[in-house]
Amino acid sequence: MKQTEPIWTRDFIMVVLINLFIFVYFYALLTVLPVYAMQELGGSESEGGLLISGFMLSAIFARPFSGAVIERFGKKRMALISVVLFTLASFLYIYIHDIYLLLGIRFFQGIWFSIITTVTSAIAADLIPPARRGEGLGYFAMSMNLAVVIGPFIALNLLDKMSFSDLFILFSGIVTVAILCTALVRIPKGSDIRSAVFRLSFSNMFEKGAIRIATVGLFVSFCYSSVISFISVYAKSLGLIEAS
C-alpha cells in the first residue's frame, strides 16, 4: 500500500496559523472600525466605510506588484518584512485619534496585507505535496473561513466590555504571534529562487483566464463586504450588538 505524503507538516501548520491570525485581525477590525470612527472619532458612516475601503484599495493596488516583489526579494524575506510592518502599523491605532491619519495608516497597512496574503499562499503551495495540492489548499483556505467567524465574534463580544485602545492592543498582540510563526517557517529548498530583475509586464501581473471566475468573486464579495462592514453599526443602533 502506497503511503501518501503528509500535508500537516510543522511548516504548513505555521503558514496556516499566520494566515489565520492575519485574517482574524482583518475581520475583527472590519467590524470594529466603523463603530470606532463614529463613536470615538466623531466621523460619519461614510467616513467609517472609508477606513475599510481605503485599506482594501491599497491592497488591490499593491496586489499586481506583490508577485514581482516577492520574486525579486524572496518569499521568506518578504513574509517577515510584510508581517513585521503590518504589525507595527496595527500598534499605531492605539495612539492615533484623527480619522484622516488613521486612514493613512490603513492605506499603508493594506499594502503589506497584500504582500502577506500573496506570499503565504505561495509558501503554502510549495509546502503541500503536489499530489495533494487541491486538498492542502482547501485546508489552507479554511483558515480564512475560521477567521470570518473568530474575528467578528471576539470583536463584537468585547466591543461593549473593553475600550477601543484595549481592543487594538489585543488584536495587535494576535498579529504579533504571526511574526513568530513566520520566523519559524522553513521554505523548501529550491522554491525561494530570487529573480535578478522586476518583471512588471501585463502578462506577468494578470492572467486573462482568471477573469471570468474573478468576476463571480467580485459580485459575491461586493454584497458580502457591504453587509459585514456595517453589521456592527446597524446592530448597535438596534441594541443588538451581542446578538450580531
Secondary structure, 3 states (H helix, E strand, C coil): CCCCCCCCCHHHHHHHHHHHHHHHHHHHHHHHHHHHHHHCCCCCHHHHHHHHHHHHHHHHHHHHHHHHHHHHHCHHHHHHHHHHHHHHHHHHCCCCCCHHHHHHHHHHHHHHHHHHHHHHHHHHHHHCCHHHHHHHHHHHHHHHHHHHHHHHHHHHHHCCCCCHHHHHHHHHHHHHHHHHHHHHCCCCCCCCCCCCCCCCCHHHHCCHHHHHHHHHHHHHHHHHHHHHHHHHHHHHHCCCCCCC
